[in-house]
Structures are given as structure tokens and as C-alpha cells.
Amino acid sequence: MITDIYAAALSVKEKPDTIRQWVCRRELTHHGYDRRRRVRVDLDELCDLVAAKREARQAERVDHGSDLLS
């Protein structure tokens, strides 16, 4: 589903600025603008990206935690 970044941000609990950065970095596909000139993104693609980033953050925390125990 294609939606604006503000609605998308609410759906995935991320800041609109963060989503805008991902679009600028080409981590997320830009799907044009709506009538109010808001960036549009694919919500399914965004959900996949957010899940991958959260999983990577979680793995990083686990790795750093094991360093502290050594």
C-alpha cells in the first residue's frame, strides 16, 4: 500500500525524518508525492526495512553484551 510518510511513520513507530533519510539514501523507494507534496512510500517495503533494521540493532546489542561478559 502506498502512503505518505506521516501515516507510514505512525504505522511503524518511526519519525518521518528518519523515513525521509532512508528515501534519500535509497534504502526505501520513493513513490512520488501526494497532493500536499508529501513523500509517498510503500508501507509493506517500509515494514520490511524497519524489521530488518530493528533485528540488526538487536543483534548488535547482543554482540556488545557478550563482549562485556568476557
N, C-alpha and C positions, 0 to 999 in steps of 0.2 A: 504494500500500500504506500503510495507517495503522499507525503505530508510535509508541512512546513517545520522548520527546526524547533520552533517553540512548542508545538504539540508533541513532536518527537522527543524533545528534552524531558517533558513531563512523563512520557511513557517509559523512558529508560532511566530516569532519575540522574541525568547529567545536565550540565549547564549548556545553554545554547551556544555560548562562546567556544566551549570545548568541541561541540559538534561542528561549528564553523571552522575551527582549526583542522579537524580531520578532513573536511572537504578541501580546504586549501592545500593540505599535504597529500591529497589524492588517496587517502585511506578510505574515503567514502565518496560514492558517486554523486555528483551534483546533477539534479534533475530540473534545472531552471528555477524560475521564480513564480510565486503566485501573484494575484492581483495587487497585493500590498507590497510587492517587491521583496518578500521574504524567501530565503533559500528553501528549496524543496529537496527532500531526501527520501530514499526508500526505507521505510520503517523496518522491514524484515532484514535488509542489509545492515542497518544500524544496530539492530538487536544482536545480530551475529558478531559484529565488530565489538560491541560493548561486552558481550560474553567472553570473547577471546581476550580482550584487554583485562578484564577482571580476573580471568583464570591465570593470565601471565603475572598479574600483580600478586595473586595468592601464592603462586609457585615461587615467586621471588621472596616473599615473606618467609615461606617455609625454608628456602635455601639459606637465608640470612639467619634464621632461628637455629639451624643446625650448626652454623659457624660459631654461634655464641656458646653452644654446649661443648664444643671441642676444647 
